[in-house]
Amino acid sequence: MTTENTAQIEFWNGETGQNWVTHDALMEDMLQPLGEAVLDILAPAVGDRALDIGCGCGHTSLDLASRVGPNGAVTGVDISAPMLTVATSLAGKAGDDSAPMAFLEADAQTHAFLASHYDVVFSRFGVMFFEDPVAAFTNIRSAMSPAGRLAFCCWQPRSVNPFMTVPAMAALELLPAPPQPPPRAPGPFAFEEADYVDAILQEAGYRDICISPLSQLLEFGRGLPLTEIVERLVQIGPIAQMVRDAPADLQQPVRDRVSAAVAPFYDSRTGLALEGQFWTISATS
Ligand SMILES: C[S@@+](CC[C@H](N)C(=O)[O-])C[C@H]1O[C@@H](n2cnc3c(N)ncnc32)[C@H](O)[C@@H]1O
């Protein structure tokens, strides 16, 4: 492990990484269609060697392994030790018709990957956390074969994503606004501007860059009662940090406000259903 991205390494090995592990099934249920959309764009071929950047708990690595089949190979790389523990346990569940999987605890920005090795590089929301995105994508490109293909997804701005704004607006009725990170700082919205992502990939030497908007319904907490969903929203959702830092006497009032705000988007079958706006990005090495 290097000393780059130290804040993110601490972040993803602390409470946040642990929360992703605790709520793994819930998060996977919500994000799975986005991973499938990126896999369809990437279109890995049978036998490909695949790299999953910021693989987290490893579900997308498993999906990649099933697409490339037993003659392919999948490597998942992540900085979060707790999330990689889940990924490693998933690897044992892969069927005989899946590729072998290996997981690396390493920083994708600086790790010395096998040079010119990977046919396809995939990421579902794992590439917006680099301190130096051009260095990171240059490093990743050096690991891609000459005809290598890259595809990933990331969030469009927070303001067009009600999954972020609806609970946050309700919490802000009672709590102070948290400090806003500077634009483009490592975090979920670092790649909200398509032109910025395009410039990063160009500078890192990629070709055939294609950036497209994707609307996808986010279903959070399928089958759970609303009170349970609100509890999970305040543990892992967009207001987690704000609520964690709130005084004890505001904990329940904030939950009540959030519950009222998200209730119109709740259905006992789907849980919360809110349209999300994303970018899908593909490029060649
Ligand atoms: C939003 S989570 C997404 C996890 C997973 N891809 C998914 O969709 O469930 C972001 C992931 O990127 C990882 N990550 C952040 N910075 C990284 C870096 N420099 N190198 C490798 N992984 C990184 C985090 O540890 C975390 O697992």
The ligand as a Gaussian input file, in Angstrom:
#p B3LYP/6-31G(d) Opt

LIG

0 1
 C      -18.800000       3.477000      -3.948000
 S      -17.808000       2.101000      -3.558000
 C      -18.220000       0.994000      -4.876000
 C      -17.876000      -0.426000      -4.581000
 C      -18.250000      -1.429000      -5.676000
 N      -17.609000      -1.125000      -6.927000
 C      -19.744000      -1.478000      -5.853000
 O      -20.250000      -0.957000      -6.856000
 O      -20.420000      -2.055000      -4.987000
 C      -16.199000       2.673000      -4.050000
 C      -15.108000       1.637000      -3.923000
 O      -13.896000       2.158000      -4.477000
 C      -12.825000       1.777000      -3.624000
 N      -11.681000       2.689000      -3.868000
 C      -11.609000       4.004000      -3.583000
 N      -10.405000       4.497000      -3.940000
 C       -9.693000       3.465000      -4.465000
 C       -8.379000       3.335000      -5.003000
 N       -7.529000       4.387000      -5.042000
 N       -7.969000       2.119000      -5.445000
 C       -8.812000       1.043000      -5.389000
 N      -10.063000       1.114000      -4.884000
 C      -10.512000       2.299000      -4.439000
 C      -13.423000       1.869000      -2.234000
 O      -12.684000       1.179000      -1.268000
 C      -14.814000       1.280000      -2.471000
 O      -14.815000      -0.116000      -2.324000

